[in-house]
Amino acid sequence: MFRRVLLIALMASTIVFVACTNKKVSNPIANVNSKQPDKVLYDRAMDAMKHNKFDVARLSLQTLINTYPDSEYVARAKLAIGDSWYAEGGSAAMAQAESEYKDFITFFPNMTEASEAQMKIANIHYNEMEKADRDYTHAKRAEEEYRQLIMQFPDSPMVPEAKKRLLAVQEVLAEREFMIAHFYYTRESWPAAIARFKSLTDTYPLYSGSDEALYEMGGAYEKEADLVRRSKLAEIAKGPLIKTYTDQAAAAYDRILTRYPEEDRADDAKKRLEAMGKPIPKATPEAIALNKKEQESRGSLNTYNKMMLNFKKGPDVSEAAKVGEPTLVDPKQTGAPEIVRSATASVMSALTAATTGTATPGTGTAPPPENAPTPRSDGAAAPGAATSTGAGTGPAAGAAVEVVNTPGAATPAAVIPVAVAPGAAAPDNSGIQELGNDLTPAAKPVADAAPPLPPTQVNDAPKAAPPSESAPAAASATQTPATPADPTTESSSKKKKKHHFPF
């Protein structure tokens, strides 16, 4: 009996224990060691990435994002997808990684991981950067991305590293600009060389070859001044242009002595200023200390690394400065057409100023003195009379015009102004000769009452006549009052005279 009661009690306690155990296992919430499904997916993806199973990792992460859009692991999963492409490597994978990082910055711009994503985008292009004489697309993109990181996330702990990388990128871009400018310099294309050198020195002041660039820019300006001296420009236009080029050359040499006083070209710049007769500036102690600090921060490659650089795609950035602030915004770039237009405008301005100061508006010739007699071709000019050699300047009012016709000529051969007072007889023209033709007949006085008539133009060659009849006709002359010259026909008159009477 006792054994039966004991057996029943034991069975009852076993049933109660089993019932309690089954209840605890069937309730996952009661198990404190159970994990959330989004966390499980995230951990599974991280484990797959450790074993280089990037496809499996991306599948788990994408499942997490699509299934649990409100999870706290969504942002980390989005960043991890970009990391999986970044770790996989390859051009296509890097393009996918950049796209994922940009999406992350767009959707989560205020997270601390956003600056990390921007840094990785810049590093993608930094690692793909080529030498200075090759394609510079990745170098330019790396410069843009590092600048974006520095300006968009100024408080990020990655800013100092981004600045160092940016200085290295700008060293490569500056080297490229210098190679192009030096090419134009050796080809004596001075405006193109000046434009490249100026853009280089203004944009990348921390470039290791800035002193060389400034020295060659000063030399290009001096060459331009020499070209102007040897040109056929008017002397009044040469002066301002030569002074402009000389001052710009001196400014380039001055900048070497004041900004880069410890560089190799400092002594050469001083010699050029002495040769030009310009004052030699002195660098401040701060500028000297800064230049020394920049020189100490630069590195160099040994012989082995220089040899191995020939087998590598990337450029040499060992000479890039490690101190100083990189350029975050490019200044205005200088172009060769702009330099040529500036020089042309300077010449035209000088010529215009000289013309307006000595010429009569609308004529392009110097004004004749008042009340001066008309100059004669057979004698010296009257004292104080103006001498004019250009065709198209008509005789003064009150003068007569003598038209001389050469036998066989289609048009009047010459128009000779003869001063005639109203109502007085014309002076004797027996001493006037035009290209070897004797003009013996005297000019007739001009009638006061009759209106002036233009000279008759003979378009047809005169018919042959007996010697006794043609001789008087060849020596006859018709007098007409003077008419003002037409500026529009000035050039054509010159051409006719030159055509019919070549000297």
Secondary structure as UniProt FT lines:
FT   HELIX           2..25
FT   HELIX           28..30
FT   TURN            32..33
FT   HELIX           37..50
FT   TURN            51..52
FT   HELIX           54..67
FT   TURN            69..70
FT   TURN            72..73
FT   HELIX           74..88
FT   HELIX           91..107
FT   TURN            109..110
FT   HELIX           113..127
FT   TURN            132..133
FT   HELIX           137..152
FT   TURN            154..155
FT   TURN            157..158
FT   HELIX           159..186
FT   TURN            187..188
FT   HELIX           190..203
FT   TURN            205..206
FT   TURN            208..209
FT   HELIX           210..230
FT   HELIX           235..259
FT   TURN            261..262
FT   TURN            264..265
FT   HELIX           266..276
FT   HELIX           285..297
FT   HELIX           303..309
FT   TURN            310..311
FT   TURN            318..319
FT   HELIX           336..358
FT   TURN            361..363
FT   TURN            370..371
FT   TURN            377..378
FT   TURN            383..384
FT   TURN            391..392
FT   TURN            397..398
FT   STRAND          399..404
FT   TURN            407..408
FT   STRAND          414..419
FT   TURN            422..423
FT   TURN            430..431
FT   STRAND          433..434
FT   TURN            435..436
FT   STRAND          437..438
FT   HELIX           467..475
FT   STRAND          477..481
FT   HELIX           487..489
FT   HELIX           490..500
//
